[in-house]
Amino acid sequence: MSMAVFVKAVDLGSFAAAAAALDLSGPMVGKHVRFLEERLGVRLLNRTTRRQSLTEFGRAYYERCRVVLAEAEAADALAADQLSEPRGTLRVTMPVHFGRRCVMPILLDLARRYPALELDLTLSDRVADLAEQGYDLAVRTGGLEDRAGVIARRVARQRMVVCASPSYLERHPAPRRIEDLEEHQAIVYRRAGRVAPWLFPRPDGEPAEVAPVSRWRLDDLDAIADVAATGIGLAWLPYWLVRERIEAGALVPLLPDQPGFLYDCHALWLQTPHLPLKVRLAVDALAAALPRFMA
């Protein structure tokens, strides 16, 4: 336990952060580190009121501790596999709307099938660091950064559609080609100050990018669908998000002869000598069920 606390304190940069991650008090984290130092007879960390840093021996000890803990985790996972039932807590991070509508139902069904499995789910559009934040699994859509030590598996593809409300189409001719979009107002997605272009597949493999005219910029996809349903402009959204609105007649899909752009959906986990059963079953469940949500 003390070794794991020490590694977490180094990974997160402070006793307070380690305490929050491990659900311990700050003094208890310090007690574990001091216990190690007393047992080893050497200082591991140089600590001041403002910062901490590893000693030379502390750095070498930390690297060995990471190896030992990884091997212990792999051994525990192997033992769990022998029981043929996932157990323990599965920590997953996922985008807000995609997670709530598509990922959560699959994981909740998995937990219902395996009573020893606990779920700790985070819905956030921020990209999490799996190692630093202690997640077993991340589900993401769109392009991925190439990160060492992270394994990615495509589990689905989400189709994007251009849509508008019937009231908008009563006042404006429906676009028939991509080029017609420049004649229309749009509600667009903006995140971190950047307006994302609308993408459309082309035969050469490189997508065509369209930057439609827009007076309305939002950072929430569900809100964009709601605004589009009021009749003020076009929207470019994942089909799974607008399916119910289309079936209810609140929105109408456009450009019927234009294939929709496909965004990849990936499951990501840290590279490990032995993938825990709970992670493997979760990834397999997502790969089997997510495509049905995308259709």
C-alpha positions in Angstrom: 0.0 0.0 0.0 2.8 2.5 0.9 4.6 1.8 -2.4 1.4 2.5 -4.3 0.8 5.8 -2.4 4.4 6.9 -3.0 4.0 6.3 -6.8 0.7 8.1 -6.9 2.2 11.1 -5.1 5.0 11.3 -7.6 2.7 10.8 -10.6 0.4 13.6 -9.5 3.0 15.9 -8.1 1.7 16.4 -4.6 0.4 14.7 -1.5 -2.9 16.5 -1.8 -3.5 15.3 -5.3 -2.6 11.8 -4.3 -4.9 11.9 -1.3 -7.8 13.0 -3.5 -7.1 10.3 -6.0 -6.8 7.5 -3.4 -9.5 8.8 -1.1 -7.1 9.3 1.8 -6.2 12.2 3.9 -3.1 14.3 3.2 -1.4 13.4 6.4 -2.0 9.7 5.7 -0.2 10.0 2.3 2.7 11.7 4.1 2.7 8.9 6.7 3.0 6.2 4.0 5.9 8.0 2.4 7.7 8.5 5.7 7.2 4.8 6.5 9.0 3.9 3.3 11.8 6.3 4.0 12.3 5.0 7.5 12.2 1.3 6.3 14.7 2.0 3.5 16.8 4.3 5.6 17.1 6.9 2.9 15.1 10.0 1.8 12.9 9.6 -1.3 11.5 13.1 -1.7 12.8 16.6 -1.0 9.8 18.5 0.3 9.1 22.1 0.9 5.9 24.0 1.7 5.5 24.7 -2.1 6.9 21.8 -4.0 8.3 18.3 -3.9 11.0 16.6 -6.0 12.6 13.2 -6.1 16.0 12.5 -4.7 18.4 10.6 -6.9 17.7 7.4 -5.0 14.0 8.3 -5.0 13.9 8.5 -8.8 15.5 5.0 -9.1 13.2 3.6 -6.5 10.2 5.1 -8.1 11.0 3.5 -11.5 11.3 0.1 -9.8 8.1 0.6 -7.9 6.2 1.2 -11.1 7.5 -2.0 -12.5 6.6 -4.0 -9.3 3.1 -2.5 -9.2 2.4 -3.2 -12.9 3.4 -6.8 -12.4 1.3 -7.1 -9.3 -1.7 -5.6 -11.2 -1.1 -8.1 -14.0 -1.0 -11.0 -11.6 -4.3 -9.8 -10.0 -5.9 -9.5 -13.4 -4.7 -13.0 -14.3 -6.3 -14.4 -11.1 -9.5 -12.5 -11.9 -9.6 -14.0 -15.3 -9.4 -17.5 -13.8 -12.6 -16.7 -12.0 -14.3 -16.0 -15.4 -16.1 -13.0 -14.0 -15.1 -9.4 -14.0 -14.9 -7.7 -10.6 -13.8 -4.5 -9.0 -14.3 -1.0 -10.3 -14.2 -0.1 -13.9 -13.3 3.6 -14.4 -14.3 5.0 -17.8 -14.2 8.5 -19.2 -16.4 9.5 -22.2 -17.8 12.5 -24.0 -20.9 14.0 -22.4 -23.7 13.4 -25.0 -22.2 10.4 -26.8 -21.5 8.8 -23.4 -25.0 9.4 -22.0 -26.8 8.3 -25.1 -24.7 5.5 -26.5 -21.9 4.3 -24.2 -23.6 4.3 -20.8 -26.5 2.0 -21.7 -24.0 -0.6 -22.9 -21.8 -0.4 -19.8 -24.9 -0.5 -17.5 -26.1 -3.6 -19.2 -22.6 -5.1 -18.7 -22.7 -4.3 -15.0 -26.2 -5.9 -14.7 -24.8 -9.1 -16.1 -21.8 -9.1 -13.7 -22.9 -8.2 -10.2 -19.2 -8.1 -8.9 -18.4 -5.3 -11.4 -18.7 -1.7 -10.2 -18.8 1.3 -12.6 -17.2 4.7 -12.0 -18.1 6.8 -15.1 -17.0 10.3 -16.0 -18.8 12.3 -18.6 -16.6 15.0 -19.9 -15.6 16.4 -23.3 -12.0 17.0 -22.0 -9.4 14.5 -23.1 -8.2 12.7 -20.0 -4.8 11.3 -19.3 -5.4 7.7 -18.5 -2.3 7.2 -16.4 -2.4 10.4 -14.4 -6.1 10.3 -13.7 -6.4 6.5 -13.1 -8.9 5.6 -15.8 -9.2 2.0 -17.0 -10.8 3.0 -20.3 -11.6 6.0 -22.4 -14.1 6.3 -25.2 -13.5 9.1 -27.7 -14.8 10.2 -31.1 -12.8 11.8 -33.9 -9.1 11.9 -34.5 -6.6 10.6 -31.9 -3.2 11.9 -30.8 -0.4 9.3 -31.1 0.4 8.6 -27.5 3.0 6.1 -26.3 1.7 3.3 -24.1 -1.9 3.8 -25.1 -3.8 1.1 -27.2 -6.8 2.2 -29.3 -9.4 0.0 -30.9 -12.1 1.4 -33.2 -15.5 0.3 -31.8 -17.9 2.2 -34.1 -18.2 5.0 -36.7 -20.7 7.8 -36.3 -22.4 9.3 -39.4 -22.8 13.0 -39.7 -25.9 14.5 -41.4 -27.0 18.0 -42.4 -30.5 18.7 -41.2 -33.0 21.5 -40.9 -36.5 22.0 -39.5 -39.6 21.9 -41.8 -40.3 25.6 -41.0 -36.8 26.5 -42.3 -37.4 24.6 -45.5 -40.7 26.3 -46.1 -38.8 29.6 -46.4 -35.6 28.4 -48.0 -34.9 25.9 -50.9 -33.3 22.7 -49.6 -29.6 22.4 -50.6 -29.0 19.7 -53.2 -25.2 19.9 -53.3 -22.4 20.8 -50.9 -21.9 24.0 -52.8 -25.4 25.1 -52.0 -24.6 25.3 -48.3 -22.9 28.7 -48.7 -26.4 30.1 -49.5 -27.7 29.1 -46.1 -27.3 30.2 -42.5 -26.1 27.5 -40.1 -25.8 26.8 -36.4 -22.2 25.6 -35.9 -20.2 23.9 -33.2 -17.4 26.0 -31.5 -15.0 24.6 -28.9 -12.1 26.4 -27.3 -12.6 29.3 -29.7 -12.4 27.2 -32.8 -15.3 26.7 -35.2 -15.2 23.1 -36.5 -15.7 22.9 -40.3 -18.3 20.6 -41.8 -16.7 17.5 -43.5 -17.9 15.5 -46.4 -16.2 12.4 -47.9 -14.5 12.7 -51.3 -13.3 9.9 -53.7 -9.6 10.8 -53.1 -9.9 10.1 -49.4 -9.4 13.6 -48.2 -12.6 15.1 -46.9 -14.1 18.3 -48.3 -14.2 21.1 -45.7 -17.1 23.5 -45.6 -17.2 26.6 -43.4 -20.9 27.7 -43.6 -22.1 31.2 -42.9 -23.2 31.4 -39.3 -24.5 33.9 -36.8 -25.0 31.1 -34.1 -22.1 29.3 -32.5 -22.6 26.9 -29.6 -20.3 24.4 -27.8 -23.1 21.9 -27.1 -24.3 19.4 -29.8 -27.7 18.8 -28.2 -28.3 22.6 -28.0 -27.4 22.9 -31.7 -30.1 20.3 -32.5 -32.6 22.2 -30.3 -31.8 25.5 -32.0 -32.0 23.9 -35.5 -35.5 22.6 -34.7 -36.7 26.2 -34.1 -36.1 27.0 -37.8 -33.3 29.5 -37.9 -30.7 27.5 -39.8 -29.0 24.2 -40.9 -27.1 22.0 -38.6 -24.4 19.3 -39.1 -24.8 16.7 -36.4 -24.3 13.0 -35.6 -27.2 10.9 -36.8 -27.6 9.1 -33.5 -28.2 12.5 -31.8 -30.9 13.7 -34.2 -32.5 10.3 -35.0 -35.5 10.8 -32.7 -36.0 14.4 -33.8 -36.0 13.2 -37.5 -38.5 10.4 -36.7 -40.7 12.9 -34.9 -40.6 15.3 -37.9 -38.8 18.1 -36.0 -35.8 17.9 -38.3 -35.4 16.8 -41.9 -32.1 15.2 -43.2 -30.7 17.0 -46.3 -28.3 16.2 -49.1 -29.7 12.7 -49.7 -27.2 12.0 -52.5 -24.2 13.0 -50.5 -22.7 10.3 -48.2 -22.3 11.4 -44.6 -18.9 11.8 -43.1 -17.9 9.0 -40.7 -16.2 9.9 -37.4 -14.3 7.0 -35.9 -15.2 6.1 -32.3 -12.4 4.5 -30.3 -11.9 2.7 -27.0 -8.5 3.5 -25.4 -6.6 1.8 -22.6 -3.1 1.7 -21.2 -0.7 -0.9 -22.7 -0.3 -3.6 -20.1 1.3 -7.1 -20.0 -2.2 -8.6 -19.2 -5.4 -6.7 -20.0 -7.8 -7.0 -17.1 -10.9 -9.0 -17.8 -13.2 -6.1 -16.9 -11.5 -3.9 -19.6 -11.5 -6.6 -22.2 -15.2 -7.4 -21.7 -16.1 -3.7 -21.8 -14.3 -3.1 -25.0 -15.8 -6.2 -26.6 -19.3 -5.1 -25.5 -18.8 -1.6 -27.0 -17.6 -3.0 -30.3 -20.6 -5.4 -30.5 -23.3 -2.9 -29.5 -22.2 0.6 -30.4 -22.7 0.2 -34.2 -26.4 -0.4 -33.5 -26.6 3.0 -31.8 -24.9 4.7 -34.8 -27.3 3.2 -37.5 
